[in-house]
Amino acid sequence: MEVKLTVNGKPVTATVEPRTLLVELIREQLRLTGTHVGCDTTQCGCCVIHLNGEAVKSCTILAAQCNGKDVLTIEGLAKPDGTLHPMQAAFREHHGLQCGFCTPGMVMMGVDIARRLPGADEKTVRQELEGNICRCTGYQGIVQAILSVVNPAAVKDHHHA
C-alpha cells in the first residue's frame, strides 16, 4: 500500500506492507537511522519521534496509520545549517548521554515535555521519562538537560561547581 507523509518537513511517498511499523519505514526505507529500536515492545523509548507534533513510540504504530501525517525524527530537529536544537545543546552541555543509544528518543521526549509542560519541576520530568530507559547515565544529566530548557531555575549545575 502507498503511504504519503511529511518527514522532517519533506513530502515522502512510500510503499509499505500493511504490517510495516513506522520505525521500520523511518529506518529501513528512509534510512533515517537516528531513530533507534531497542526492545520492540514499547518499553524503552529509543524509537520516540513526533507524530503531528506529539511524542510517540514509532515501534507501536503502523506506517499505514501515518498516511497524511507529519513526522519529525531526531534528524529533523537541528536547523538546516547544523545549529543544534536547544534540547540537543542542553544534552551536550549537561552530559545527558554516554553510549548515545537512548539519546534520540530522550531528546525527542524532552522536546515534547518542554512543549507540554513548560516550567515543569524535576519530579515531573522524571515521571514523564518513565517510558524511556537509559542503561548508562543514571538519568541525572538527562533530567538536568531537560530541566535547563523547561525550567532553568530548577537546574542543579553539578559539573560547573
C-alpha positions, 0 to 999 in steps of 0.5 A, a space after each residue: 500500500 502507498 503511504 504519503 507523509 511529511 518527514 522532517 518537513 519533506 513530502 515522502 511517498 512510500 510503499 509499505 506492507 500493511 504490517 510495516 511499523 513506522 520505525 521500520 519505514 523511518 529506518 529501513 526505507 528512509 534510512 533515517 537511522 537516528 531513530 533507534 529500536 531497542 526492545 520492540 515492545 514499547 518499553 524503552 523509548 529509543 524509537 520516540 519521534 513526533 507524530 503531528 507534533 506529539 511524542 510517540 513510540 514509532 515501534 507501536 504504530 503502523 506506517 499505514 496509520 501515518 498516511 497524511 501525517 507529519 513526522 519529525 525524527 531526531 534528524 529533523 530537529 537541528 536547523 538546516 545549517 547544523 545549529 543544534 536544537 536547544 534540547 540537543 545543546 542542553 544534552 551536550 552541555 549537561 552530559 545527558 548521554 554516554 553510549 548515545 543509544 537512548 539519546 534520540 528518543 530522550 531528546 525527542 521526549 524532552 522536546 515534547 515535555 518542554 512543549 507540554 509542560 513548560 516550567 515543569 519541576 524535576 519530579 515531573 520530568 522524571 515521571 514523564 521519562 518513565 517510558 524511556 530507559 537509559 542503561 548508562 547515565 543514571 538519568 541525572 544529566 538527562 533530567 538536568 538537560 531537560 530541566 535547563 530548557 523547561 525550567 532553568 531555575 530548577 537546574 542543579 549545575 553539578 559539573 560547573 561547581 
